[in-house]
Amino acid sequence: MNEFLYQATVYLFAAVLTVSVLNRVGLGSVLGYLLAGVVIGPIFGLVGPESESLQHVAEFGVVMMLFLIGLSIAPIELWNTRYSLLGLGGSQIIFTTVVIMLLTSLAGHPWSVSLAVALTLCLSSTAIVLQTLSETSQLHSSGGRAAFSVLLMQDFAVIPILAFLPLLALPPLPLISEDGSMDRRVADFDEYAHGNLSLIEGLPGWGVTMITIGAVAFIILFGRFFANPLFRFVSTGNKREMQTALALSVVVGISFLMSLVGLPPALGAFVAGLVLANSDFRDLIDGVIQPFKSLFMGLFFITVGAGIDVGLFFSDPLNFLALALLLIVVKGIILLVLGYFYQLPSRDLWIFTIGLAQAGEFGFVLLAFSTQQNVIPPDLSQKLLMVIALTMLMTPIFLALTRPVTRLAIGSGAPIQHGRIKVFISYSRDNKEEMEDFKIFLESQRFEVIYDSRNIPFGEEWKKELRYLIEQADVVIWLISPPSIKSYWCNWELRQIEELKKKLVPIFIEDVPLNLVPKEVRARQIMPGSGCFNLESRDHKISLAQLLASDYDWIKYHTRLGDRARVWDDADRSADRLLTEAELQEAEEWYAQRPHAAPEPTPVIDDFIQSSRLHLHGNMSDKNDPAFSTTPKTKRPLKP
């Protein structure tokens, strides 16, 4: 027990310290976790060989990540990416494999070893790339979506690669048996996988195919017909822990089923996520799995860092660094050419190129398997493990260094600099596809998008959650269409927007007679001036981004002060929650400087400011006294 508590303390403290520091300097959490592993492992030796076995557990974070990615993508979206999936992803695997195989052959290795090395190094790190792109809000950019297509194709390719590698096996090395005679037996993968359950062991090829198809069909049928009733049954008990247990059971169970039929658990989890993407309980599942994913992913990166053999690296550091940089450059050139050929925008081309130029975590699996199958010699395998780890360590640094370059890109896709404004999208479920298009565009412009995707309302609790989402937003987009005009929930959201005094930006996405549009919406500036909004129009996109970002300082303070006022109101208007003298002065200055088109402060904010002034200046007892007016007598600019 003491050993467990010691290890837990070391891992957690190292992660908190390094990730916090590197996040503050803009290098992201992935590099922080990797460096934490290097510090507690090879440098100070605070953890031992248990980190290798712990890595197998931590790899479940990759499974959960792909499940959540599948959960966020409708199957029709995956079908729409089939050209980039097969074309871009397939081209990357083929060209990278050919080039690396030629370079390895020039280094003097047999063609079979060169091909095995190339197949191992052509893959990229799903964990690092998706985590880093998500943290920087670039996953939904064109470069991020292209990178995801390539990563998904690489995950599909792992299965045939595993099947093909044993065909490249070298002649078995002679071993000395106990009696001194020559023994030519070689450990096979059956021994490597000893103890693992399997549904396909000993079956003929057609039997393996049928079992595999049956397992995938079971996942699809479960998600389509049984998931909703099962989650609905559990939800009626109002036990959050049971909902958590069920969501985890689904992910773990499907991963186990995939391992039984010889498929990567991550691939099965992605398929399960796709199937559940249209589930009524998608948000519930996402909320439950997300913390576990983050925890396991952090643990995975720490174990990768802890597994780096510093002694091997310092035996020839320049050679290892040169090999790692060479791999990144070779893969980067191929990716750059492919991205240019597929007409990626210039600012996304760098994200796509640098993001995928490293080797990936599947390389560890393929190297272990290749060594067991006598495909790659053990000494070469150790060197390749070091090169893979170094490229994974370098990628977050390179992505951070290229971020200023992408910001300098010009054109219709260049983000307007406005900070992180939170935008809530109110829409009818009939316009979900249009909402997704707006979401992708706004996130590419570095807005933080808030929306609710559930198909069925869940009563008063659901209303409270939905109102909370609107409260957290700085600006609200209300998509105007015949379904939204008739929608009870769209009109309910509109009432909350008015009550909370949120900045409202109505947008026509379908033709609707103006007299049918709610009067609260008609009173605002509706986009566009005529016709319907077109996300393909550069002028429309620039106008929308500028309108959302206008009055930025005033709007952000409105949201922040509104949060303070609600906390005060929920605490029975306790005097302990009121503004200080300095805060009151700033609030009054903000109040006096309301732009003409900005929303009014809410009644709660008015009461909050007035009560703060009364608390600080108790001689004011009459609220009708002009001196008690919320608006100050002098107007001064807001503090920066």
Buried (B, 14 or more C-beta within 10 A) or exposed (E): EEEEEEBEEBBBEBBEBBBEEBBEEEBBBBBBBBBBBBBBBBBEEBBEEEBEEBBEEBBBBBBBBBBBBBBBBBBEBBEEBEEBBEBBBBBBBEBBBBBBBEBBBEEEBEEBBBBBBBBBBBBBBBBBBBBBBBBBBBBBBBBBBBBBBBBBBBBBBBBEBBEEBBEBBBEEEEEEEEEEEEEEEBEEBEEEBEEEEEBBEEEEEEEBEEBBEEBBEEBBEBBEEEBBEBBEEBBEEEEEEEBBEBBBEBBBBBBEBBBBBBBBBBBBBBBBBBBBBBBBBBBBBBBBBEEBBBBBBBBBBBBBBBBBBEEBBEEEEEEBBEBBBEBBEBBBBBBBEBBEEBEBBBBBBBBBBBBBBBBBBBBBBBBBBBBBBBBBBEEBBEBBBBBBBBBBBBBBBBBBEBBEEBEEBEEEBBBBEBEEBBBBBBBBBBBBEBBBBBBBBBBBBBBBBBBBBBEEBBEEEBBEEBBEBBBBBBBBBBBBBBBBBEBEBBBBBBEBBBEBBBBBBBBBBBEBEEEEBBEBBEEBEBBBEEEBBEEEBEEBBBBBBEBBBBBBBBBBBBBEBBEBBBEBBEEEBEEEBBBEEEBBBBBBBBBBBBEEEBBEBBEBBBBBBBBBBBEEEEEBEEEEEEEBBBEBEEEEEEEE
